[in-house]
């Protein structure tokens, strides 16, 4: 996203937080539905995402098309999005997706960790190449991918997680399935006040080491951190950690690569 879109998204997230007590999971469904509608309709996407169009005119369009379809909080959020300045119309779709996922995080029942469910699905998908291809291929029909996700997850994941995953596979927007799922988990974690650290290790971490790492990262980043552990034998040993745009590469494979470059150089 461009800088204008990032500012617009922060503003919309603030409105979402102010509406927290009025939100329901239905509002999350509705925002994701609008995101898909705009993704499929370039003319409407261009109207709502036009950075120089009159705000009132855009809100009039939104009200005419969506006021009878959306709950009051969802309509308020869509109006906020329409009246903001975005770097591109495509960023409006991404912004609505972000907001829809955050609504599910806000309205999740106590004890439900949507981010952990999504990450568990990501592990299952990434470990099965056929499943990864079926859900992530750009050649697959969206309805077929949604039907497959429903068959796999119904009764095994929460309705919120199912809604998020089926939305993502139906509207990948050029993103790989692993990127889609990890990105959604990060949004949920952030909304709940956590940073999500993706940690790659050659083998599983024992409880004590995992706890030490979590506490260390929490101190470094000034807030609670959740660890998303990925077993990756190719790193040989050590850890590769990514939090947002920050990467800490203390893997053996990285050190060996650096040594090889020094020897060749």
C-alpha positions as CSV (number, residue, x, y, z in Angstrom):
1,X,0.0,0.0,0.0
2,X,1.0,3.6,-0.7
3,X,1.4,6.1,2.2
4,X,-2.0,7.6,1.5
5,X,-3.6,4.1,1.8
6,X,-1.8,3.3,5.0
7,X,-3.1,6.5,6.5
8,X,-6.6,5.8,5.3
9,X,-6.5,2.3,6.8
10,X,-5.3,3.6,10.1
11,X,-8.1,6.0,10.2
12,X,-10.7,3.3,9.4
13,X,-9.2,1.0,12.0
14,X,-9.7,3.8,14.6
15,X,-13.3,4.0,13.6
16,X,-13.6,0.2,13.9
17,X,-12.2,0.3,17.4
18,X,-14.7,3.1,18.4
19,X,-17.5,0.8,17.2
20,X,-16.3,-2.3,18.9
21,X,-19.3,-2.7,21.3
22,X,-21.7,-2.4,18.3
23,X,-19.9,-4.9,16.0
24,X,-21.1,-8.4,15.2
25,X,-19.5,-11.2,13.2
26,X,-22.2,-10.4,10.6
27,X,-20.5,-7.0,10.0
28,X,-17.2,-8.8,9.2
29,X,-19.0,-11.0,6.7
30,X,-20.6,-8.0,5.1
31,X,-17.3,-6.1,4.8
32,X,-15.6,-9.1,3.1
33,X,-18.6,-9.4,0.8
34,X,-18.2,-5.7,-0.2
35,X,-14.5,-6.3,-0.8
36,X,-15.3,-9.2,-3.2
37,X,-17.9,-7.0,-4.9
38,X,-15.4,-4.2,-5.5
39,X,-12.8,-6.7,-6.6
40,X,-15.1,-8.0,-9.3
41,X,-16.4,-4.6,-10.4
42,X,-13.6,-2.3,-11.6
43,X,-16.0,0.6,-12.4
44,X,-17.4,0.6,-8.9
45,X,-14.0,0.1,-7.4
46,X,-12.7,3.1,-9.3
47,X,-15.5,5.3,-8.2
48,X,-15.1,4.6,-4.5
49,X,-11.3,4.6,-4.7
50,X,-11.0,7.8,-6.8
51,X,-8.7,10.1,-4.7
52,X,-10.0,13.3,-6.3
53,X,-13.7,12.6,-6.4
54,X,-16.0,14.5,-4.0
55,X,-16.4,12.6,-0.7
56,X,-20.2,13.3,-0.5
57,X,-20.7,11.9,-4.0
58,X,-18.8,8.7,-3.1
59,X,-20.8,8.3,0.1
60,X,-24.0,8.8,-1.9
61,X,-23.0,6.0,-4.2
62,X,-22.2,3.8,-1.2
63,X,-25.5,4.5,0.5
64,X,-27.5,3.9,-2.6
65,X,-25.9,0.5,-3.3
66,X,-25.3,-0.8,0.2
67,X,-27.4,0.9,2.8
68,X,-30.1,-1.8,2.6
69,X,-27.6,-4.6,2.7
70,X,-25.3,-3.7,5.5
71,X,-25.7,-3.4,9.3
72,X,-25.2,0.1,10.6
73,X,-21.6,-0.5,11.9
74,X,-20.5,-2.1,8.6
75,X,-22.1,0.8,6.6
76,X,-20.3,3.4,8.8
77,X,-17.0,1.7,8.1
78,X,-17.7,1.5,4.4
79,X,-18.6,5.2,4.4
80,X,-15.3,5.9,6.2
81,X,-13.4,4.0,3.6
82,X,-15.2,5.8,0.8
83,X,-14.5,9.3,2.2
84,X,-10.8,8.6,2.7
85,X,-8.0,9.1,0.2
86,X,-6.4,5.9,-1.0
87,X,-3.3,5.5,-3.2
88,X,-5.2,3.3,-5.6
89,X,-8.7,1.8,-6.0
90,X,-7.1,-1.6,-5.5
91,X,-6.0,-0.6,-2.0
92,X,-9.6,0.0,-1.1
93,X,-10.3,-3.7,-1.6
94,X,-7.3,-4.6,0.6
95,X,-8.5,-2.1,3.2
96,X,-12.0,-3.6,3.4
97,X,-10.5,-7.1,3.7
98,X,-8.3,-5.9,6.6
99,X,-11.3,-4.3,8.3
100,X,-13.5,-7.4,7.8
101,X,-10.9,-9.7,9.4
102,X,-10.4,-7.3,12.3
103,X,-14.2,-7.4,13.0
104,X,-14.0,-11.1,13.3
105,X,-11.1,-10.7,15.8
106,X,-13.1,-8.1,17.8
107,X,-16.3,-10.2,17.9
108,X,-14.6,-13.6,18.6
109,X,-15.9,-15.4,21.7
110,X,-13.7,-15.5,24.7
111,X,-11.1,-18.3,24.4
112,X,-11.2,-18.4,20.6
113,X,-7.8,-17.7,19.0
114,X,-8.7,-17.2,15.3
115,X,-5.0,-16.5,14.5
116,X,-4.0,-19.8,15.9
117,X,-6.7,-21.6,13.9
118,X,-5.6,-19.9,10.7
119,X,-1.9,-20.7,11.4
120,X,-2.8,-24.4,12.1
121,X,-4.6,-24.5,8.7
122,X,-1.5,-22.9,7.1
123,X,0.7,-25.7,8.5
124,X,-1.8,-28.4,7.2
125,X,-2.0,-26.8,3.8
126,X,1.8,-26.2,3.4
127,X,2.5,-29.8,4.3
128,X,0.3,-31.2,1.6
129,X,1.3,-30.2,-1.9
130,X,-1.9,-31.3,-3.6
131,X,-4.0,-29.4,-1.1
132,X,-1.8,-26.4,-1.4
133,X,-2.2,-26.5,-5.2
134,X,-6.0,-27.0,-5.0
135,X,-6.6,-24.1,-2.7
136,X,-3.9,-21.8,-4.0
137,X,-3.8,-22.3,-7.8
138,X,-4.9,-19.2,-9.8
139,X,-6.2,-21.6,-12.4
140,X,-8.8,-23.1,-10.0
141,X,-12.3,-21.9,-10.0
142,X,-13.1,-19.8,-6.9
143,X,-16.3,-21.6,-6.2
144,X,-14.5,-24.9,-6.2
145,X,-11.9,-23.6,-3.8
146,X,-14.5,-22.3,-1.5
147,X,-16.4,-25.6,-1.6
148,X,-13.1,-27.5,-0.8
149,X,-12.3,-25.2,2.1
150,X,-15.8,-25.7,3.5
151,X,-15.6,-29.5,3.2
152,X,-12.2,-29.5,5.0
153,X,-12.9,-27.0,7.7
154,X,-16.6,-27.4,8.6
155,X,-16.9,-28.7,12.1
156,X,-13.1,-28.4,12.6
157,X,-12.6,-24.6,12.7
158,X,-14.8,-21.8,14.1
159,X,-17.3,-20.0,11.8
160,X,-15.1,-16.9,11.9
161,X,-12.0,-18.7,10.7
162,X,-14.1,-20.5,8.0
163,X,-15.4,-17.2,6.8
164,X,-11.9,-15.7,6.6
165,X,-10.4,-18.6,4.8
166,X,-13.1,-19.0,2.3
167,X,-12.9,-15.3,1.5
168,X,-9.2,-15.5,1.0
169,X,-9.2,-18.5,-1.3
170,X,-12.0,-16.9,-3.4
171,X,-10.1,-13.6,-3.7
172,X,-6.3,-14.2,-3.6
173,X,-5.4,-11.1,-5.6
174,X,-2.1,-12.6,-6.7
175,X,-1.0,-13.8,-3.3
176,X,0.1,-17.4,-2.5
177,X,-2.1,-19.4,-0.1
178,X,0.6,-19.3,2.6
179,X,0.9,-15.5,2.3
180,X,-2.9,-15.2,2.5
181,X,-3.2,-17.2,5.7
182,X,-0.1,-15.8,7.4
183,X,-1.2,-12.3,6.6
184,X,-4.7,-12.8,8.0
185,X,-3.3,-14.3,11.2
186,X,-1.1,-11.2,11.6
187,X,-4.1,-8.9,11.2
188,X,-6.0,-10.9,13.9
189,X,-3.0,-10.9,16.3
190,X,-2.4,-7.2,15.8
191,X,-6.1,-6.4,16.5
192,X,-5.9,-8.4,19.7
193,X,-2.7,-6.5,20.8
194,X,0.0,-9.0,19.8
195,X,2.8,-9.0,17.3
196,X,3.2,-12.2,15.4
197,X,6.7,-13.6,15.0
198,X,7.2,-16.2,12.3
199,X,10.0,-18.4,13.6
200,X,11.7,-21.0,11.4
201,X,13.6,-23.7,13.1
202,X,15.1,-27.0,11.9
203,X,13.2,-28.8,14.7
204,X,10.5,-28.2,17.2
205,X,11.4,-25.9,20.2
206,X,10.9,-27.3,23.7
207,X,8.5,-25.4,26.0
208,X,11.3,-23.7,28.0
209,X,13.2,-22.4,24.9
210,X,10.0,-21.3,23.3
211,X,9.0,-19.3,26.4
212,X,12.5,-17.7,26.6
213,X,12.3,-16.7,23.0
214,X,8.8,-15.2,23.4
215,X,9.8,-13.2,26.5
216,X,12.9,-12.0,24.8
217,X,11.0,-10.8,21.7
218,X,8.3,-9.2,23.8
219,X,11.0,-7.2,25.7
220,X,12.6,-6.2,22.4
221,X,9.4,-5.1,20.8
222,X,7.8,-3.5,23.8
223,X,4.7,-5.6,23.8
224,X,3.3,-9.2,23.8
225,X,4.5,-11.4,20.9
226,X,3.0,-14.6,19.7
227,X,5.3,-17.2,18.0
228,X,4.3,-18.9,14.8
229,X,6.8,-21.8,14.6
230,X,7.5,-23.3,11.2
231,X,9.7,-26.4,11.0
232,X,12.1,-26.0,8.2
233,X,15.0,-28.5,8.0
234,X,16.8,-26.5,5.3
235,X,18.0,-23.9,7.8
236,X,20.0,-26.8,9.4
237,X,20.1,-25.1,12.9
238,X,19.6,-21.9,14.7
239,X,16.5,-19.7,14.1
240,X,15.2,-17.4,11.4
241,X,12.7,-14.8,12.9
242,X,10.5,-12.4,11.1
243,X,8.3,-9.8,12.8
244,X,6.6,-7.4,10.4
245,X,9.4,-6.1,8.2
246,X,12.1,-7.0,10.6
247,X,14.2,-10.2,10.0
248,X,16.6,-11.8,12.4
249,X,18.5,-14.5,10.6
250,X,20.6,-16.5,13.0
251,X,20.2,-19.8,11.1
252,X,23.2,-22.1,10.4
253,X,22.3,-22.1,6.7
254,X,22.6,-18.3,6.6
255,X,26.0,-18.4,8.3
256,X,27.2,-21.1,5.9
257,X,26.0,-19.0,2.9
258,X,27.9,-16.0,4.2
259,X,31.0,-18.0,4.8
260,X,30.8,-19.3,1.2
261,X,30.5,-15.8,-0.1
262,X,33.5,-14.7,1.9
263,X,35.6,-17.7,0.6
264,X,34.6,-17.0,-3.0
265,X,35.1,-13.2,-2.7
